[in-house]
Amino acid sequence: MDRKELAEFLRRRRELLRPADVGLVKGPRRRTQGLRREEVAQLAGMSTDYYARLEQQRAPQPSVQITTALARALRLTPDERDHLFALIGHNAPACFHPSEHVSPTLLRVLERLNADTPALVLTDMAETLAMNPIATALLGDRTRHTGLARSCFYRWFTDPAERLYYAEEDRPRHTRTQAARLRAALTAGSDVDRAARMVAELHEISPEFVRVWELGEVARRYEESKTILHPDLGRIDVDAQFLCTQDRTQTLVVLAARPGTDSQGKLELLSVIGHQQFAP
């Protein structure tokens, strides 16, 4: 706990707030523009004496609950809240806003990509929220699934068709990656309850999942390169680039083949024919 920096931070934030910012009446006898100590204490649900001692560098370490109340009382932004937690000596809680709607920023980027560049928007639970046409032609429609099967984590261990898009030699690595990313979602994701249900069900129905889960691996990163097996065009090698929302609950994944390669030619062909049936 950094008492000196904490005291200065609390004082500065208190002095920057106006009574109207927090629903208080200014009153005729107020000498300063900022909030009084007793007002912050009242908003945070603590004693004025305890808050005063925080600004005087004499108070014991506040609990997580009190820290959260202070952040709320001082109307801190997410970055300021995280800074407050760090000064007090606590890990900042996750700040997630899971949504079924695609981030407007990611959607604008998705819509402006070249027609031969596959891209899709995923949640941190590996659920596909949106795909451009060539991504659908390359990977199939991944937005059609329902229930737990919306998540690629779940489908990898329950739907054999999910693995047909990956070379057989790469599947063991993908298996470990799916379990490792699910573990990250379980402990620090936007919907830990849903992740817990998924883990419990996979334990019941997939011995393979149980084996890799016991490895205890955890990862949040996506793979930067992969080989996709298209049912008609065969192997397509792509590199992946990622654009995440600030809270990392949604990620735009852009798949691009290297210029001049056979894979680039196949993507250009896909962008033209899309879902049309290939001639035998």
Disulfide bonds with the S-S distance in Angstrom:
none
